Amino acid sequence: MNKLEKFNYFRGGILKTSKIIFFIALIILSSCSKHKILITAHRGSSGEAPENTMSAYLLAIDMGSHYAELDVQETSDDVLILYHDTTYNRTAGVSANVWDLSYESIREFDVGSWKNEAYRGEPIPLLIDIIDSVNGRMLLNVEIKMNGHQDGLTEHVVQVLEDKDFIDQCIVTSFDFDAIDKVKKINPKIIVGYVFSKTPNNIDVFSADVDLLSVKNIIVTPEFVHKAHESGKEVHVWGKVDDKEEMIRLRNLKVDNIITNHPDRWFEFLNQ
């Protein structure tokens, strides 16, 4: 074999090896790209706008959020509102329990200026108003906030979702397992999720009749994600999820949904 033949022989080998490496890399990238992480705006885009307000949900839409999470409670006269805490003190500056006041008495509450003066006068929204505003533009994660003083809250939420023909555009979640169990029994078509920050001892979350597990980031491990997916359940993650190292970890674990105060940060990260 002369020098030219040797050169062509080795060049051919290198090209073949390069092609193999390229196709292996392509296969790896293709397999990685098949898994898509969806983004949920936590209480709307609450990093920028006041939580659980119309402004926060409209901003979530503008940022391209797939879902927005919201907290549903009832007033004393059984009106479904969006509010997280058990009292109005933190965001409205009113020391009163949610279940003690009627809707008429809270209509003028300002739940925006605590976040930023630009949002002064932002009212507490109704669930039906948020549904009407996001309909067809963004899905909702409707979290039922059980506070021990609201009889019929679960049934009321399901009724509104059915009346609004919104069943296919939302999931219903709660820290209260009995609440989501009741939702599933009332309407099996509704996708439900169990929310928890510590794995409960009295419930096998992997065999439970729920469609997804909404969990705090600190308990999300490769084993947890594997068990959940093996059980046919999605893994939605909340908590301190916006730190760069944690973003990388959760992406590599291939969780299904990130519940974040900053949807824009996650979209930028995932699109890198």
Stockholm file with secondary structure:
# STOCKHOLM 1.0

chainA/1-272         MNKLEKFNYFRGGILKTSKIIFFIALIILSSCSKHKILITAHRGSSGEAPENTMSAYLLAIDMGSHYAELDVQETSDDVLILYHDTTYNRTAGVSANVWDLSYESIREFDVGSWKNEAYRGEPIPLLIDIIDSVNGRMLLNVEIKMNGHQDGLTEHVVQVLEDKDFIDQCIVTSFDFDAIDKVKKINPKIIVGYVFSKTPNNIDVFSADVDLLSVKNIIVTPEFVHKAHESGKEVHVWGKVDDKEEMIRLRNLKVDNIITNHPDRWFEFLNQ
#=GR chainA/1-272 SS CCHHHHHHHHHHHHHHHHHHHHHHHHHHHHHHHTCCCEEEETTTTTTTSCTTSHHHHHHHHHTTCSEEEEEEEECTTCCEEECCSSBSHHHHCCCCBGGGSCHHHHTTCCCSTTTCGGGTTCCCCBHHHHHHHHTTTCEEEEEECCCSSCTTHHHHHHHHHHHTTCGGGEEEEESCHHHHHHHHHHCTTSEEEEEESSCCSSCCTTTSSCSEEEEEGGGCCHHHHHHHHHTTCEEEEESSCCSHHHHHHHHHHTCSEEEESCHHHHHHHHTC
#=GC SS_cons         CCHHHHHHHHHHHHHHHHHHHHHHHHHHHHHHHTCCCEEEETTTTTTTSCTTSHHHHHHHHHTTCSEEEEEEEECTTCCEEECCSSBSHHHHCCCCBGGGSCHHHHTTCCCSTTTCGGGTTCCCCBHHHHHHHHTTTCEEEEEECCCSSCTTHHHHHHHHHHHTTCGGGEEEEESCHHHHHHHHHHCTTSEEEEEESSCCSSCCTTTSSCSEEEEEGGGCCHHHHHHHHHTTCEEEEESSCCSHHHHHHHHHHTCSEEEESCHHHHHHHHTC
//
